[in-house]
Amino acid sequence: MNKFLSTYYPILLAFACMLYSIGLHIIGDPEGAQYTAHWPGTILLFAIAIRQRRKS
């Protein structure tokens, strides 16, 4: 389980952010939903960049 979380935590975090954005839009805050809609992509891009910079 620990290996799974250490490998896939960016995907799980991005998915949670996506659900948060969808929830904001459903409850009637489209501006907040548009703002938070950029978080999943940013999280995944930073995770890729960090993993490429690792030595091991």
OpenMM code with the backbone's topology and positions (N, CA, C; nanometers):
from openmm import Vec3, app, unit

residues = "MET ASN LYS PHE LEU SER THR TYR TYR PRO ILE LEU LEU ALA PHE ALA CYS MET LEU TYR SER ILE GLY LEU HIS ILE ILE GLY ASP PRO GLU GLY ALA GLN TYR THR ALA HIS TRP PRO GLY THR ILE LEU LEU PHE ALA ILE ALA ILE ARG GLN ARG ARG LYS SER".split()
positions = [
    Vec3(0.0824, -0.1193, 0.0000),
    Vec3(0.0000, 0.0000, 0.0000),
    Vec3(0.0872, 0.1263, 0.0000),
    Vec3(0.1957, 0.1238, 0.0760),
    Vec3(0.2840, 0.2401, 0.0826),
    Vec3(0.3473, 0.2682, -0.0533),
    Vec3(0.3893, 0.1638, -0.1248),
    Vec3(0.4479, 0.1814, -0.2582),
    Vec3(0.3441, 0.2380, -0.3549),
    Vec3(0.2208, 0.1904, -0.3427),
    Vec3(0.1134, 0.2402, -0.4285),
    Vec3(0.0922, 0.3898, -0.4067),
    Vec3(0.0831, 0.4321, -0.2806),
    Vec3(0.0606, 0.5736, -0.2513),
    Vec3(0.1786, 0.6598, -0.2919),
    Vec3(0.3005, 0.6099, -0.2716),
    Vec3(0.4163, 0.6895, -0.3089),
    Vec3(0.4297, 0.7029, -0.4604),
    Vec3(0.3730, 0.6113, -0.5345),
    Vec3(0.3784, 0.6169, -0.6804),
    Vec3(0.2641, 0.6991, -0.7394),
    Vec3(0.1443, 0.6806, -0.6869),
    Vec3(0.0254, 0.7385, -0.7491),
    Vec3(-0.0365, 0.8553, -0.6729),
    Vec3(0.0356, 0.9119, -0.5737),
    Vec3(-0.0238, 1.0220, -0.4984),
    Vec3(-0.0568, 1.1435, -0.5858),
    Vec3(0.0222, 1.1780, -0.6890),
    Vec3(-0.0173, 1.2949, -0.7696),
    Vec3(-0.1495, 1.2717, -0.8437),
    Vec3(-0.1714, 1.1508, -0.8893),
    Vec3(-0.2953, 1.1203, -0.9613),
    Vec3(-0.4145, 1.1271, -0.8673),
    Vec3(-0.3982, 1.0734, -0.7467),
    Vec3(-0.5070, 1.0786, -0.6492),
    Vec3(-0.5368, 1.2221, -0.6067),
    Vec3(-0.4330, 1.3007, -0.5872),
    Vec3(-0.4510, 1.4406, -0.5501),
    Vec3(-0.5175, 1.5196, -0.6633),
    Vec3(-0.4752, 1.4957, -0.7864),
    Vec3(-0.5358, 1.5642, -0.9008),
    Vec3(-0.6825, 1.5247, -0.9166),
    Vec3(-0.7142, 1.3985, -0.8923),
    Vec3(-0.8525, 1.3524, -0.9023),
    Vec3(-0.9385, 1.4200, -0.7949),
    Vec3(-0.8849, 1.4325, -0.6733),
    Vec3(-0.9584, 1.5000, -0.5663),
    Vec3(-0.9821, 1.6465, -0.6018),
    Vec3(-0.8829, 1.7111, -0.6601),
    Vec3(-0.8991, 1.8511, -0.7016),
    Vec3(-1.0026, 1.8644, -0.8129),
    Vec3(-1.0049, 1.7684, -0.9025),
    Vec3(-1.1042, 1.7706, -1.0094),
    Vec3(-1.2456, 1.7571, -0.9520),
    Vec3(-1.2619, 1.6652, -0.8559),
    Vec3(-1.3925, 1.6496, -0.7918),
    Vec3(-1.4330, 1.7761, -0.7165),
    Vec3(-1.3362, 1.8418, -0.6546),
    Vec3(-1.3634, 1.9688, -0.5850),
    Vec3(-1.4123, 2.0748, -0.6835),
    Vec3(-1.3487, 2.0826, -0.7986),
    Vec3(-1.3889, 2.1793, -0.9003),
    Vec3(-1.5301, 2.1504, -0.9510),
    Vec3(-1.5578, 2.0255, -0.9750),
    Vec3(-1.6918, 1.9869, -1.0207),
    Vec3(-1.7955, 2.0198, -0.9135),
    Vec3(-1.7610, 1.9920, -0.7885),
    Vec3(-1.8518, 2.0233, -0.6783),
    Vec3(-1.8804, 2.1716, -0.6667),
    Vec3(-1.7769, 2.2534, -0.6846),
    Vec3(-1.7987, 2.3980, -0.6807),
    Vec3(-1.8945, 2.4425, -0.7900),
    Vec3(-1.8798, 2.3856, -0.9079),
    Vec3(-1.9686, 2.4244, -1.0178),
    Vec3(-2.1122, 2.3791, -0.9907),
    Vec3(-2.1261, 2.2618, -0.9337),
    Vec3(-2.2607, 2.2099, -0.9052),
    Vec3(-2.3323, 2.2962, -0.8015),
    Vec3(-2.2579, 2.3445, -0.6999),
    Vec3(-2.3247, 2.4245, -0.5965),
    Vec3(-2.3422, 2.5700, -0.6369),
    Vec3(-2.2937, 2.6070, -0.7553),
    Vec3(-2.3233, 2.7398, -0.8079),
    Vec3(-2.2115, 2.8412, -0.7996),
    Vec3(-2.0872, 2.7960, -0.7987),
    Vec3(-1.9737, 2.8898, -0.7970),
    Vec3(-1.8878, 2.8646, -0.9214),
    Vec3(-1.9339, 2.9116, -1.0382),
    Vec3(-1.8592, 2.8813, -1.1610),
    Vec3(-1.7214, 2.9478, -1.1677),
    Vec3(-1.7065, 3.0657, -1.1044),
    Vec3(-1.5749, 3.1308, -1.1068),
    Vec3(-1.4731, 3.0511, -1.0258),
    Vec3(-1.5149, 3.0052, -0.9101),
    Vec3(-1.4272, 2.9212, -0.8279),
    Vec3(-1.3969, 2.7889, -0.8959),
    Vec3(-1.4951, 2.7349, -0.9653),
    Vec3(-1.4744, 2.6096, -1.0370),
    Vec3(-1.3744, 2.6269, -1.1506),
    Vec3(-1.3813, 2.7381, -1.2207),
    Vec3(-1.2850, 2.7633, -1.3284),
    Vec3(-1.1452, 2.7826, -1.2735),
    Vec3(-1.1337, 2.8481, -1.1592),
    Vec3(-1.0026, 2.8694, -1.0982),
    Vec3(-0.9406, 2.7360, -1.0557),
    Vec3(-1.0194, 2.6537, -0.9878),
    Vec3(-0.9661, 2.5272, -0.9372),
    Vec3(-0.9554, 2.4213, -1.0462),
    Vec3(-1.0132, 2.4434, -1.1605),
    Vec3(-1.0038, 2.3460, -1.2696),
    Vec3(-0.8614, 2.3348, -1.3226),
    Vec3(-0.7786, 2.4337, -1.2979),
    Vec3(-0.6396, 2.4308, -1.3444),
    Vec3(-0.5480, 2.3535, -1.2500),
    Vec3(-0.5920, 2.3268, -1.1287),
    Vec3(-0.5072, 2.2597, -1.0305),
    Vec3(-0.4659, 2.1188, -1.0714),
    Vec3(-0.5570, 2.0319, -1.1208),
    Vec3(-0.5136, 1.8946, -1.1529),
    Vec3(-0.4014, 1.8896, -1.2563),
    Vec3(-0.4135, 1.9670, -1.3612),
    Vec3(-0.3086, 1.9670, -1.4631),
    Vec3(-0.1765, 2.0176, -1.4088),
    Vec3(-0.1825, 2.1206, -1.3253),
    Vec3(-0.0609, 2.1754, -1.2663),
    Vec3(0.0047, 2.0741, -1.1734),
    Vec3(-0.0734, 2.0058, -1.0937),
    Vec3(-0.0201, 1.9040, -1.0028),
    Vec3(0.0487, 1.7934, -1.0819),
    Vec3(-0.0152, 1.7471, -1.1879),
    Vec3(0.0433, 1.6394, -1.2672),
    Vec3(0.1696, 1.6849, -1.3397),
    Vec3(0.1709, 1.8072, -1.3900),
    Vec3(0.2915, 1.8578, -1.4575),
    Vec3(0.4085, 1.8728, -1.3600),
    Vec3(0.3809, 1.9237, -1.2405),
    Vec3(0.4874, 1.9346, -1.1414),
    Vec3(0.5376, 1.7970, -1.0991),
    Vec3(0.4483, 1.6990, -1.0870),
    Vec3(0.4910, 1.5639, -1.0507),
    Vec3(0.5824, 1.5050, -1.1578),
    Vec3(0.5497, 1.5278, -1.2839),
    Vec3(0.6356, 1.4799, -1.3932),
    Vec3(0.7715, 1.5485, -1.3878),
    Vec3(0.7712, 1.6794, -1.3672),
    Vec3(0.8972, 1.7542, -1.3628),
    Vec3(0.9844, 1.7090, -1.2460),
    Vec3(0.9243, 1.6885, -1.1305),
    Vec3(1.0011, 1.6445, -1.0126),
    Vec3(1.0594, 1.5053, -1.0354),
    Vec3(0.9805, 1.4167, -1.0928),
    Vec3(1.0311, 1.2796, -1.1164),
    Vec3(1.1408, 1.2764, -1.2212),
    Vec3(1.1383, 1.3680, -1.3155),
    Vec3(1.2458, 1.3723, -1.4144),
    Vec3(1.3749, 1.4271, -1.3565),
    Vec3(1.3663, 1.5088, -1.2534),
    Vec3(1.4844, 1.5683, -1.1921),
    Vec3(1.5512, 1.4754, -1.0900),
    Vec3(1.4824, 1.3691, -1.0487),
    Vec3(1.5403, 1.2770, -0.9496),
    Vec3(1.6583, 1.2008, -1.0082),
    Vec3(1.7535, 1.1729, -0.9250),
    Vec3(1.8727, 1.0996, -0.9687),
    Vec3(1.8463, 0.9492, -0.9786),
    Vec3(1.7622, 0.8961, -0.8884),
    Vec3(1.7400, 0.7502, -0.8863),
    Vec3(1.6217, 0.7077, -0.9691),
] * unit.nanometer
topology = app.Topology()
chain = topology.addChain("A")
for resn in residues:
    res = topology.addResidue(resn, chain)
    for name in ("N", "CA", "C"):
        topology.addAtom(name, app.Element.getBySymbol(name[0]), res)
